[in-house]
Amino acid sequence: MQEAQADAAATVPIRLRTSLPGCSIPYVPYMVPVNWRRSQLSTLVNKVLQTADSDRKNVPFDFIANGELLRTSLDEYLMQHARSTEEEIELEYVRSTLPPTFRDSAKQDDWVSAIDASEPTLVLQSSFDGNVRVLNAEKLAKSPKTYVPAYARSSMSLTSARWLVPKESVVTGAMNGNVAVWHAPKSSEETVQVLQAAELRHHTGPVTNVDVGSTNNELVTVLSAGWDGCIAIWDVPRNLDYPTNAESSTHTEKPRKRRLQNSGKKESISAAVETIQAPPPTLVFAQVPTTVHASAAKALGTKQVAGANARTTARLDGDQVYGAAWDGSVKLFDMSKGMAAGEKTSDKVHLCLDVMRGQATHAQAITGHMDHSLGLYDFRDTTRHTALAIAHAHGAPISAIRSHPDSSNLFASGAYDSRIRVWDVRSPKQALFTLSQPRDVSGDSQKENAKILALDWTMDGNSIVAGGEDCRISVYQGSDIGKEHI
C-alpha cells in the first residue's frame, strides 16, 4: 500500500512548447505525475490556455519527446530511455489528428502508375495499359471516363499523368520516352478515343514522371524527368488547337505535321494519323551527366546515353526545379537563371521526390529510397547531406511520396510493402499513421502485398488516394489533417 502511494506521488519536471499559432503557454517547469499519458498532458495544456481565455474550447494534443511521439506514460518513457525522474523532459505539443480510414476502392484494368487528385471531385490516373482514366472521387464505383490513344504509336505503357488544364487537357509520360498532351473531351461515352495535341520529344529513355507548374493566361509550364538523367521544361499554350476526332480512323495518308501553337483554326484531321510537331524544350537540366557508349549511341542515334544510375525524378515549385536520381544526387535548379542553384549528395538510390509545401519558402525536398529509408534535404543551409534521415521507414523500397498541400510538416509515403504511411517531420522516429487496405477488398490473396506505385492528397488535405500493383484506386478519408490553426 505504501509503495502504491509512493508511485502515485512520484512526479517529473516537464517543459512544454509549441509552434501552433496562439497556443503557447508559459515555458516554465511543470511538476506532473510520472504515470501521466497524452490525455492528461493535453488536459493540462488546455487548462493553462483557458486561464487566459475562458471561452477557448478543448483541443486534443499529441506530444513529441526527442523526435518521437509519446505513446506511453512518462514513467515508461523514462525507463525506455534510461532517464530518472529528476531529469527535466521537454515536450512539444501539436494538434492531435485521427488517422484517415479506408473509405472505398475501384477496380482498374491494369496497374496504376500515377494519380492526380488535385481537382475537386475527380481523380485522374494513368495505367500501364497506355490509357488515362478520370474517376468520380465521391462515387468510385461509377464507371470512369477512359481516354484511349487514337493511334498505336501512343499505346505505350504510361508512367505518369497530370492535369494540364483541369477538366480540359492532360499531360502524360510514357515508357517510350514520349511526353504527350491529350485533350479531355466532354462526351457521354465511357471510352473515348483521343488525339495527342502535341508530342514533346526529348528523352532517350523512359519518362519517370511529369509535373505541371503555375500557369498564366497563355502558357503552362510542363516538366518531365527521365531515365536518361535529364529534366526538360516546356512552355505549353493553355488553349491548344486540338485535332478533331470526327473523321474515320481508317484514313491512310501519311501524317501531316504542324507546329504546336494556338492558331484559333479548327481543322478536321483523322484521329488515326494526326500528330503535331512540337518545339524543343525551353530548358534542359542535366541531373546526371551522360556518358558515351558507342554501340548504344549508334542504336539510339545520339552521341550520349545515360548509365543505370541516371534515372531521375523531379518536381516543379514555382520557378524552381528539384531533382533526384539513382546516383544519389539531389539538385535545385533555377528556371529564371537557367542553371543549378544548389546540390546535395548521399549514398541513397532515390526512387521518388516531392517538395515540402505549406510554407512561404519551400526549399525542402523529401525523397524515398531503394533501401526503405526517407530523407529530407534543406536547401536553405549549406550542408551537403540530409537534414533529416528516417531509416527503415518501410519494409520495402519506397516508390511514392507526396507532401501535404497545406502543412509544412506532414507528408505521405507509399512502398512496395503495400503500406501507406503519414509522417510528421517533427516526429521522424515513427510514422503518425500506417494505412492499408482491408484484406477482403481485393478478393485476391495474391494482391494483399501489392506494391503501392502512386499516391496523392486531395486539395483539402483530408484524403489520400493511392493505387498500384493491385489494379485499384483506393481512398482513405480523414478530417482536419494538418490543421495548424485552432
Buried (B, 14 or more C-beta within 10 A) or exposed (E): EEEEEEEEEEBBBBBBEBEBEEBBBEEEEBEBBBBBBBEEBBBBBBEBBEEEEEEBEEBBBBBBBEBBBBEBBBBBBBEEEEBEEEEEBEBBBBBBBEEBEBBBBBEBEBBBBBBBBBBEEBBBBBBBBBBBBBBBBEEBEEEBBBBBBBBEEBBBBBBBBBBBBBEBBBBBBBBBBBBBBBBBBEEEEEEBBBBBBBBBBBBBBBBBBBBBBEEEEEBBBBBBBBBBBBBBBBBBBBEBBBBBBEBEEEEEEEBEEBEBBEEEEEEEBBBBBBBBEBEEBBBEBBBBEBEEBEEBBEEBEEEBBBBEBBBBBBBBBEBBBBBBBBBBBBBBBBBEEEEBBBBBBBEBBBBBBBBBBBEEEBBBBBBBBBBBBBBBBBBEEEEEEBBBBBEEBBEBBBBBBBBBBBBBBBBBBBBBBBBBBBBBBBBBEBBBBEBBBEEEBBEEEEBEBBBBBBBBBBEBBBBBBBBBBBBBBBBBBBEEBBBBEE
